[in-house]
Amino acid sequence: MSDLRLERSFAVAPETLFTWITAPDKLVQWFGPEGVDLTDHQMDFTRTGPWVAVMVGRESGQRFKVSGHVTHVDPPRSVGFTWGWHDDADQRGDESHVTLSVTATDGGAQLVLDHRDLTDAEAARNHRTGWVSTLRKLEKLVVS
């Protein structure tokens, strides 16, 4: 198993950042790497329960489906959810776990993304690439 951890700082209050990472209307604006659109989703990280997102590459048209279960919500500190990609037959694969933690800093808030229990180092590298791109989208929106 492999894990990854990413940290980003934001010049906003922790409550504002937490809203961006959990509220459905904000979450769907940044979730997924650059160059993909959410074409179908049921995403609400303000409460526990199931979630699903279908992402489609703008240039390639390639479709990606991921789903999971929001396991905990502790405003404005953290939200956790399971993660599993679906294959072309819509069978859900190996499950991993993501935690987004928010802490207050002198300049605003820090976001820590922990993605744990990935199948191997290659999966961790691939997820790192996707999350780095996804967090760039979040950074642009939160500072707007």
C-alpha positions in Angstrom: 0.0 0.0 0.0 1.1 3.6 -0.7 0.0 7.0 0.7 0.4 10.6 -0.5 0.2 13.9 1.3 -0.2 17.4 -0.2 -0.3 20.7 1.6 -1.5 24.1 0.3 -1.9 27.5 2.0 -4.9 29.8 1.4 -5.3 33.4 2.4 -8.9 32.8 3.6 -10.5 31.9 6.9 -10.6 28.2 7.7 -14.4 28.3 7.5 -14.3 29.7 4.0 -11.9 27.0 2.8 -13.9 24.3 4.5 -17.0 25.5 2.6 -15.1 25.3 -0.7 -14.1 21.7 0.0 -17.5 20.4 1.2 -20.4 22.4 -0.2 -21.9 20.8 -3.3 -22.1 24.1 -5.4 -18.5 24.9 -4.7 -17.1 21.3 -4.7 -18.2 20.6 -8.2 -16.4 23.7 -9.5 -12.9 22.4 -8.7 -13.2 18.6 -8.2 -11.2 16.7 -10.9 -8.0 17.5 -12.7 -7.6 20.4 -15.2 -9.0 19.5 -18.6 -11.9 17.4 -17.3 -15.5 18.3 -16.8 -17.9 16.7 -14.3 -20.7 15.5 -16.5 -22.6 13.7 -13.8 -22.2 13.9 -10.1 -23.9 13.4 -6.7 -21.4 15.2 -4.4 -22.1 16.6 -1.0 -19.3 16.5 1.5 -21.2 18.4 4.1 -22.8 15.1 5.4 -21.9 11.5 5.5 -23.2 9.2 2.8 -22.5 8.1 -0.8 -21.0 10.2 -3.5 -20.2 9.7 -7.2 -18.5 11.8 -9.9 -18.2 11.2 -13.7 -15.4 13.1 -15.3 -14.9 13.5 -19.1 -11.7 14.7 -20.7 -12.4 17.8 -22.8 -10.0 16.9 -25.6 -10.0 13.1 -25.4 -13.6 12.4 -24.4 -12.3 9.8 -22.1 -14.7 9.0 -19.3 -13.6 8.4 -15.7 -16.0 7.4 -12.9 -15.1 7.4 -9.2 -17.3 6.9 -6.2 -17.2 6.5 -2.4 -18.7 7.2 0.9 -18.2 10.3 3.0 -17.0 8.8 6.3 -16.8 11.8 8.5 -17.4 15.6 8.5 -15.9 17.8 11.3 -16.5 21.4 10.4 -14.4 23.4 9.8 -11.5 20.9 10.5 -11.8 17.9 8.3 -13.8 15.7 5.9 -13.0 12.1 5.0 -14.2 9.9 2.2 -13.5 6.6 0.5 -12.4 6.5 -3.1 -12.8 3.8 -5.8 -12.4 4.1 -9.6 -14.9 2.2 -11.8 -13.8 0.2 -14.8 -15.4 0.2 -18.2 -18.0 -2.3 -17.0 -18.8 0.0 -14.1 -17.2 -2.3 -11.6 -15.7 -0.5 -8.6 -12.1 -1.2 -8.0 -9.8 -1.1 -5.0 -10.8 1.4 -2.2 -8.6 4.0 -0.7 -9.3 6.8 1.7 -9.0 10.6 1.4 -8.9 13.1 4.3 -9.0 16.9 3.7 -7.9 18.7 6.9 -8.1 22.5 7.4 -6.1 24.4 10.1 -5.8 28.0 10.8 -2.6 29.8 10.0 -1.3 33.4 10.6 -2.2 34.1 6.9 -5.5 32.2 6.6 -5.8 28.4 6.4 -3.8 25.4 5.4 -5.3 22.4 3.6 -3.7 19.0 4.0 -4.8 16.3 1.6 -4.0 12.7 2.8 -4.8 10.0 0.3 -4.1 6.6 2.0 -4.2 2.9 1.1 -3.4 3.3 -2.6 -2.6 0.0 -4.2 1.1 0.8 -5.0 3.7 3.5 -5.7 2.5 3.9 -9.3 -1.1 4.5 -8.1 0.3 7.1 -5.6 2.2 8.8 -8.4 -0.9 8.9 -10.7 -3.1 10.2 -7.9 -0.5 12.8 -7.0 -0.5 14.2 -10.5 -4.3 14.3 -10.5 -4.6 15.9 -7.0 -1.9 18.6 -7.8 -3.9 19.6 -10.9 -7.2 19.5 -9.0 -5.7 21.7 -6.2 -4.5 24.2 -8.8 -8.2 24.6 -9.8 -9.2 25.1 -6.1 -6.4 27.6 -5.5 -7.6 29.8 -8.5 -11.2 29.7 -7.3 -10.6 30.4 -3.6 -8.5 33.5 -4.3 -11.0 34.9 -6.8 
